[in-house]
């Protein structure tokens, strides 16, 4: 008796989740290149350890280079917000899925985040750590399991730009910093 509803639910789950993984072949079907830069800034963060959640102040800004044609992403810059110091911790990710925001998954997402394209990134920043990151069009969610702790953060995303446009922005920012030092 219970087997039939169970199988129907399982078939529905497989159908809803099917066809969402990004593969190089899928990405190559798109006409325009999809290599972009995303700047994500924390607005809240915390740590979960031994059943206790400790809220913390936002601490980092992340710069990701996203290459959908190859279904990869890279963390190219991690900046500490309080003093603008750059932490050298390059991490490579795979794009595990791309949700266009128009399927049945919208029922699971808050209204403010519906109808957004969301990339799911998975990476290994160290031997004992695994990260899962959701990058939406105006938000990100971050989680890392490492050393018996779960690190969580959420934040905002600047409008994604092309790699070339971001290089121009970086040069302009560096020139402005040099000019401030001279004054």
ZINOR-V311018 format. One record per residue. NEAR is the number of other ideal C-beta (glycine too) atoms within 12 Angstrom. Layout:
BEGIN
{{NEAR} {NEAR}}
END
This chain:
BEGIN
{{6} {8} {9} {10} {11} {12} {13} {13} {14} {14} {14} {14} {14} {13} {14} {19} {19} {13} {15} {25} {20} {34} {20} {18} {12} {20} {24} {17} {13} {15} {8} {12} {16} {30} {26} {31} {32} {43} {33} {40} {28} {31} {24} {21} {29} {24} {23} {21} {17} {10} {10} {11} {16} {16} {16} {20} {15} {24} {26} {34} {32} {43} {35} {41} {33} {42} {29} {32} {23} {23} {28} {27} {40} {29} {36} {28} {27} {29} {26} {20} {23} {12} {11} {15} {14} {19} {21} {13} {23} {21} {30} {23} {34} {29} {38} {26} {29} {32} {31} {21} {24} {16} {22} {18} {24} {20} {12} {16} {22} {14} {10} {13} {25} {23} {19} {26} {33} {34} {41} {31} {41} {29} {30} {21} {29} {15} {8} {13} {21} {24} {35} {28} {40} {38} {42} {31} {25} {25} {31} {42} {30} {41} {26} {31} {23} {21} {15} {13} {21} {25} {30} {29} {35} {28} {29} {25} {35} {24} {16} {29} {22} {20} {23} {15} {18} {26} {17} {15} {20} {22} {14} {14} {19} {14} {14} {14} {14} {12} {11} {11} {9} {8} {7}}
END
